[in-house]
Amino acid sequence: MIIASSIFLVTLLFVIWQPKDLQIGTTAIIGAITALIFGVVSFNDVLTVTNIVWDATLAFIGIIILSMVLDEIGFFEWCAIKMAKLSKGNGHLMFVYALLLGSFVSALFANDGAALILTPILLAKMRILQLNFKTIIAFLLAGGFISDSASLPFVFSNLTNIVTANYFHIGFMEYLSNMLIPFIVSTLISIIVLWIVLRKDIPKEVDISLLKNPDDVLKNKALFKFSWFFLALLLVGYFIGDIYNLPISVFALGGGLLFLAIASYTKSARAWLTIKTAPWQVVWFSIGLYIVVYGLKNAGLTEYLTQVLTTLSQQSDFVAVVGTGFIAAFLSAFMNNMPTIMIMDISLANIGNEAMIYANIIGCNLGPKMTPFGSLATLLWLHVLAQKGVKISFAQYSKFGLIVTPPVLFIVLLPLI
């Protein structure tokens, strides 16, 4: 246990710290190799882990590729300007519309897509609108939060969703039917709580005349219009795939590559550059970190967690669901949500409580917002903002996250009871 825990903690530390720009995937693979050398995991464990995460990671890459191509043709910038124009200069309406846009992007293009692609666009538009620094920070913090709190409705909306759905063999339609109401509740309560907390920093009026016409930012209007049809067709594909038990990556990665090919053919995107800049490190990160976490399972950590969760399952539905959600949330906040979802999934495997499985997902999606290192998306989001000249301190982020997350999490868990 000491060796397995040490390898995990050192690996996680380097993932968060990233000294000398050491890539997260490289760090995770080094951790996995170390676990193999010390006998914490076996080669059979590596094969087991790869079998668990391959579909999730390839699906995630496909979604990001699709998001990158849509970003290239101006899809998200068009949405951001349209959102601002619809507010008619009302700052509070703009705040609400920005969060609704964030929830839409997060649901369809995953939380990382919302955080990494939409954030720079919104930041650029807010600077054009000449909003003050406090207002910009308020919009960014709210947008960062909604990108995770709204990543619930589809299997592909978050990497944690895909990993858990695959682990428990939950179909696309079954997952959606259980998480649609929590998603709606999460979006609405997030907007309400975020507005209450940040309302003093939201301006009453914004001069939207400074923004371009939405259509002017489109690189290819015909492809833009086609993209809406393509997204609808892709959603239908997910439902068809569910009927025939096809891996979600068939449609996520296949759809991403197909749209990339179409965009390249119309000279609206550069295929090689998009594939080259896609976050392939996430593949190595997922496999490597899961192998390290599997070492904790072999050392007995999950047995202890299983005992705690079994005790919760024997209580009322309220205690079981809320308890599981908050355990997952606090573990995610302090040890990152990817290892948490993996450990919790393994621990819940023999309990047989479906509501606790979904509570685990909600906890792992919202809980990371309490600390800057709670999720990979947040770490990358903060890195992108720092590159754009916006620095949010550890204390500032944590204070905001600890105020907003617990009440939102509690209310979102209630529909599962």
N, C-alpha and C positions, 0 to 999 in steps of 0.2 A: 504493500500500500504506500509506503514512504517513497519508494522509487517511482511508482506510477504517478503519484501525486506531484512529485518534484518535476518529473518530465512534463506533466500537464501544465503546471504553474509557470515553468520557465518558457514553454512554448507559447502560452497565452500572453506572458509578459512581452515577449519579442513581437508577437502579432500586434499588440497595442502600441508598443514603443516604436517599432520599425526603424532600428538604428541604421544609419547610413543607407536609407531607402531600401532596406531588405524587404523583399516582397512577401506578402502574407502567405502565399502558397508555398514559397520556398521554405519559409519558417516552419510551416505545418508538416511538410515532407521531411525536413530535418528531424522534427520531433517524432514523427512516425518511425523513421529509420533508427533513431535512438531507442525507441520503445522495443523495436525488433532486436537490436543488439543486446539489450539488457533482459530479454526474454519476457517482457511484460505482455507482449502479444506474439502470436505465431503467424506463419505465412497463411495458414487456413483462416485466421482472423482477418487478414488483409483481404483475402478473396471474399469473405462474408461482408466486410465493410463496403468493398467496391460494388458488390451486388446490391447493397442497400442504397447507395448514393448516386450511382451512375445516371439514372434516369432524372433525378432531381437536378443534378449539376448541368447536364446537357440541356434540359428544359430551360433552366435559368439563363444559360448562355444564349439560347435561341430568343428568349424574350428581350434580353439586352440588345442583341443584334437588331431585332425588329425596332426597338426603341431608338437605337442609334440612327437607323436609316430614316425613320420618321422625323427625327430631329434634324437630319441633314436636309430634308425637303421643306422644313419650316412648319411641320405639323404642330409641335408644341408651342412654338412662338406665336403662331396664329391663334391657338387656344388662349394663350396668356393675354394677348392684346384684345381678343374678343371679350374675354372675361372683364378686363378693365373698362372697355367701352360700355359693356352692359350695366356697369355700376353707375354710369352717368355722373361720375365725379364724386359720388358719395363714398367716403373713406371706409365706413363701417360695412356698407354693402360690398365694396371691393374686397375687404377682409374675408367676408363670408364666401364670396364667389371664388376667391383664391383657394380657400380650403376645400370647397366643393370640387374645384378643378384638381387639386392635389389628391382628393379621394378617388376621383375618376381615373387619374393616371396611375395611382398606386394599385387600384383594383385590376386594371387591364395590363399594366406594364411592370408590375411588381414594385415593392417598396424602394428597391435600389434605383429603379428607373425614375421614380418620382423624385427621389432625393438627389440623384446625380445629374439628371438631365433637365428636370423642370426648375430646380433651384437656381442654377446660373442664369437661366432665362428670366425668371422673376426678379432676380437681383439686378440684372441689366435694365429691366423695365422700371424698377423702383428708382434707380439712379437717374434715368431719363426724366422721370416724374419729379425729380429733385426732392424726394422725401428725406426727412432728417434721419440721422443714424439710429435713434431710438425706435423709430417707426420701422426702419429696415430690419432691425434685429427682431422686433415683434413679429413681423411677417415671416421672417426666416425660421424663428423658433416654432411658430405655429405650423408652418409648412413642413418642417422636419418632423414634427409630432404626428401630423395627419398622415404622412407617408407610411408610417408604421401602424397607426391605429386603424387605418382604413384598408390594410393589406390582409383582409380576412375572407372575402366572399368566394374567391376561386382558388383552386389548388395551386395555380401558378402565381398567385398574388404575392407570395413570399416563399423563400427557400425553405423555411421551417414548415410551411404548409405541405410542400411537395414531399419533404423527407418523411413527415408523419403519415401523410396519406399513403405513401408507398409502403411504409413499415407496417401499417395496419390494414393494408389492402382496401382503402376507402376509395370508392369510385368518384368520378367527377361530379355526377348528379347528386349522389348521396352527400358528398361534402358540401355542395352548394346549398342543398335543402336545409342542412343543419346550421350553416354559417351565414345565410342571407340576413336573417333578423339581427344577429349580433353585429353584422357589418353596418346595417342601417342605424342601429342604436349607437354603435361606436362613432359613426360619422356625425350624427346629430349631437350627441353628448360631448364629443370632442370640440365641436364648433362652439357650443354653449360655454363650456368651461374655459376654453382658450380665449373667447371674447371677454368673459368676466375677468380673467387674470390680466389680459393685455389691453383692455379697452382704453386705458388712459394714454397709451402710446399710439392709438389709431387716430389719424386726423379726420376731421368732419368733412372736409372738402379736399379733392385732389384735381389738379389741372390735367385732364386726360387729353387735351388738345395737343399736348407735346408728343403723343404717340402716333406712330404711322397707321395707315389703313391696314387692317389684318391681311387682306389679299396681297399687299405689296411685299410681304416677307416670304411668300411662297415661291419656291424655286421651280416647281412644276405643278400648275393648277389642276391639270388633268389627273396626274398621279395622286395629288392630294385628295381629290374627290373619290378616286378609285380606292384609296386607302381605307375609307370608311366602309366600303363594301367588302374589302379584303378582311378587315377586322371582324365584321359580322360573320363572314364565311368561316373564318378561323374559329370563332366561338362555336359555330355549328359543328365544325370538325371535332372539337373537344367532346361534344355530346355524342357524336357518332363513335369516336374512339372509346368512350366509356362503355357503350353497348357491346363492343367487340373486345373489350379488355386490352386495348392497345396502350403502350407506354405513352405518357403525356409528352415526352420529348419528341415523339414522332411528329406531333403537330406544332409544338412550341419551337423546336429547332428547325423542323422542316418548313414551317411557316416563315420563320425569320430568314432562312436562306433563300426561300422562293421570292419573298418580297425584295430582298437584297438583289437578287438576279434581275427582277423587273426594273428596279431603280437603276441598276447598272446599265441595262439595255437602253433605258431612256436617258442615260447620261446624267442622272440626278444624284448618283452616289458612286463612290469608288469602292468596288467590292473588296479588293485586296487590302486597302487601308482600313476598312471597317472590320474585316476579319482579324487583321493584325492587331488592332487596338481594342478588340473585344476583351472582356475581363477573364482571360483563360486562367489567371491565377486562382480564380474562385474554384475551378475544378480541383486543382491540387490542394487548395485550402480545405475544401469539403472532405476529400478522401483522407488527407493527412491528419486533420484534426479529429476526424471520426475514429481513425486508428488509435490515436493517443487516448481519446475518451474510452475506447473499447478496452484499453489497458486498465482504466479505473474500474470498469465493469468486472474484468477478470480478477481485480484485486479485492472486490467485494463491496465497493461503494454503492452500487445499484441495489444490492441486497438490503442495505440499511435504509435506503430511500424507499424501496418497495415496502418495507415494514411500516414506514410512516404513512405512505399512500394507502396501504391496505387498511390501516386504522381509520384513516379519513373516510374510506369507502364504506366502512361499517357504521358511520354516523348518518345523519340526515343528508338529503340531497344538497341542501344549502351548504352545509359544512364541507361536504366532499368537493363540490364544484368551486366554491370560493377559496377553500384551503389549497386545493391543487393549483388554481390560477395564481394565487399570491406566492406560493412556494416557487413555481416556475418563474414568476416575475422577479422575485428578489434574487434567485440564482442567476437569472439572465443579466440582471443589472450589475452583478459583481463578478461573474465569470464568463460573460458573453452568452448570447442566446443560442448560438449554434451548438456548442458543447452541451448546453442545458437541454435543448430539445432532444438531443441524442440520448443523454442520460435519463431524462424523464420518460422518453418513449420505451426504452429498455425496461425501466422500472414499472411502467404501467402495463406491460405486455401480458402479464398473467392475472391482472386484477379484473379485467372484463367489464369495466365501467365506461361506456361510450361518452357520457357527458364529461368525465374527467379527462378524456383524450382531447376533446375540443377545448376544455378549460386550460389545458396545458398549452395548446397552440395560442390561445388568446393571451395567456400570461407571458409566453415567450415573444409575442409580437409587440405587446405594450410595455412590459417590464423593462426592456433595455433603455427606454426613454428616461429612466431615472439617473443614468450615468452616461458620460460621453463614450465609454468603452463597452457599453451594453450590447451593441450590435455592430456587425461589419458595415452596414449601411450608414450608421452614425459616424463611425470612424472615417469613412470615405467622404461623407458629407462635410464634416469639419475640415478635412484636408482640402476639399474643393473650395470652401469658403476662405480658408487661409490663403490659398493661391490667388483669390480675388480681392485680397486685402481686408477681409472681415474676420476678425479673431474673436471667438467666444471662449471665455475662460472656463476652466473646470468648475469653479465655484458657481459662476453664473448659470451654466448649463444644468448642473446638478440641482441647484435651488429651484429652477423652473421645473425640471423633471419631477422632483419630489413633491412639488405642490400639485401639479396637473395629473400625473399618472395614477396614483391610488384611487381617487374618486371615479375617474373614467373607467379604470379597470374593474372596479367593484360593480358599477352599473352595467357594463358590457357583459359580465359573467352571469347576471341574473336571468337572461332569456334561456340559458342552458338548464335551469332548474326545473 
